[in-house]
Every structure is written in C-alpha cells, then in structure tokens.
C-alpha cells in the first residue's frame, strides 16, 4: 500500500503523519487489495480539512472528506467514513456471494427430486467407470462469473453456458494460478 500525504496551506508534521499512518493501518490492515491511499490536508480560515481517497484493484475507490476546527478530529472522522464504506462493500460482497451459492443449491434440490439414485449415476465407458457428480444449470453467465464460481467453490473447472455465444464453455484453473477457457470449435 502506497501512502501519499499532501498539505495545502499546512505543514505536514511528523506527529500528523504518524497519526494518519496509525489510523489507516488499523482500518486497512484486513483489506489486501488496497494499493494506493492519498490524504490531502488543508486549512481554510478556521476550518481544518482532511480528504482521503483509497484506491484498489478492480477500479475500487473510496473517498471521504471532513472539516472541523481540529486537524486530528478531521482525520479521525474521514478515516471513520472510509471504514464504514469498506464495511458496507464487504458486507454487500458477502451477501451477494451467499445469495449466489444459495441459488444453485435451491435449483439442485428442485432438479434432484426426479434424479436417479447414486447407483444409477455410475456409467460404464469401456474400461472406465464414470460417475456424474455435478449438474450445472443452463442459466447463461459471463466468463468472469464462471471464474468467480470456481474461486467460490474451489473446483478445478466449471462448465457453463456463455451469455455471449450461448455455447457451453469450460473455465479451468491452470497450474500457474491463472485461468483458461475452453470453447467449442467447428
């Protein structure tokens, strides 16, 4: 994380800088995707302004600005705003992930009502016996959503219907940590 502290009409003293670093370190320690933090402190007449902009991967940006009579109070309030924004973002992501994981489970329950018994799912293909372990829905999704599904489930690959081409595609995890996409060719 890169921290930049700028002062407009105010000198950035070491106590102010250490106060900012301490407060932000406490708030941002659990967020590993934060790459850049910019703090601008300014004074206009009797008001002390603290403006904080936090940037991260995937174009994530949080911004807060506070003005009080005391610079330390302005910094504290601006950091609290950033903390609330981060908490809101994390809780929304958790709810979306939980909702996404509940939808396939509900769909699987509905589709499993008429499903054959596990013994019937074992098929013989020459010398290999193949068991059907997962059904996937035909709901079209993007490649990014499929990669998120792999990350959420921990699977090695995920078959899905591509929303752009309406073809069945497979996203798989590579040994180097990246992802690959298999498409049907004619």
N, C-alpha and C positions, 0 to 999 in steps of 0.2 A: 504494500500500500504506500503510495507516494502522497505525502502531506505538504501542501503549499500554504503558507500563511502570509498574507499581504496586508499592509496597513495603509490606509488613506487618511492623511492628516493625523496620524497617530503612530508613535514609535512602538514596534513590537519588542517588548522587553522579554528577557528570559523567563521570568515568572509567568507572564501571559502565555508564552509559547508552551511551557511545560504544563500549564493548566489545560490548554487546548489538547495537547497530546494525551494527557492522562484521561480526560473525559472521553475523547474519541476512541482511545484504545479500549476502554471499558465497554463502550457501546458496540464498536465494530469488531471486537475480537471473535465473535461467533459467526461472522459473515466473511467467508473466504473469497468471495467473488468481487469484493470491493478492490478497485485498482487505483483510484485517484480521489483525493479529498482536497478541496480548495476552501480556504477560510479567508474571508475578507473582513477586516475590522476597520471601521471608520467612525469619525466624530463629526457631527454637525451641530453647531451651537452647544446645547446642553444634552444632546442625545448621543448615546453610545450604541452603534450598530454592529451586529455580528451576523454575517451571512455565510452559510455553509452549503457547499454543493458536493454531494457524494456521487461518484460515478463507478459503474461496474461493468462486467461483461454483459452481453446481450442488450446493449444500449439501456441499461438500468441507470436511472438518475433520480436522486432525491435532493430537494432543495428546501432550505428554511432561512428565514430572516427574522431577527428580533431586534428591538430597540428599547433600551431602558436608560436610566440615569447612571448605571454602573456597568462597566465593560464585562466584568466577571459574570454578573447576572444575565446579561445579554447572551454571552457564550453558553451558559448553562441552559437557558431557555431554548436556544437554537439547537443545541445538542439533543435536548428532550424531544423536540419536534422531529428531528431525524430519527431518533429511536422509535417514536410512535409510527412513523412512516415505514420503517423497516419491519416492525412487528406486524403491521397491517399487511404488508406484502407477503411475509412468511405465512401468516395465518390463511390468507387467500390461496396461496400455493398449496398449502396442506389440505384445505377444503376441496380444492379442485382435484388434487391427487386422490383423496379419499373417495370423492364422488366418482371419479373415473374408474377406480378399482371396484367400486360397488356396482356400477352398471354392467360390466362383463359378468360379474358373479350372479346378478339377477337374471341376465339373459341366459346364462349357462343353466341356472335352475329351471327356467322355463323350457329350454331345449332338451334338458335331461329327463323330463317327465316321460317321454316315449323312447328314450335311449335304450339300446340293448344292454344286457348285463356285461360286466367286465370280461367274462369268458368269451363272449361273442365278439369283443373288440380285438381279440388276438387273431391275426390273419397269417396264413402260411404263404410265403412267396419263395418258392424253390426251397433252398436250404435255410432261408432266413425266416424267422417269425417276427412279425411287426405288430406292435401294439399301438392303438390310437390313444394318445394321451391328452390331446388338447383339441378342442373345437374352436374355431375362430369365427366371429361374426362377419357378415358381409357388409357392414357399415363402412363406407369409404372413408379414408383418412389420409392425411398428408404423410410424407416421409418423416418429417420432424416429429409428428405424433407417434409414429411407429417406433422411432428411436427412443422417445420418452417412455413408451410402453416397455421396451427392452430394459431400460435403466430401472424402471419401477419394479419389474418382475424378476430381474436378474437372469433372464433366459439368455441363451446364446444366439438365438434367431427368433424372428417374428414374421409370420405371414399375414398379409393384409391386402385389402383392395385399395389401390391407389386412386385417390379422388380426381386426379388429373386425367389419367388414362383409362380408368375403370378396369384395369387388368390386375391380376393377382401378382404382387411383388413380395419379395422376401428381403428383410433387412437383417444383417448378421453382424456380430461383434468380431472384429479382427484381432489377431494376436497382439498387434501393436497398440491396441486400445481404441482404434478408430472404428468406423462402421462401414459396411459395404452394402450395396443394393443389387439384388438380382432381379432382372426384368426379363420377361418373355420376349424372344425374338422370333421372327418368321423367316 
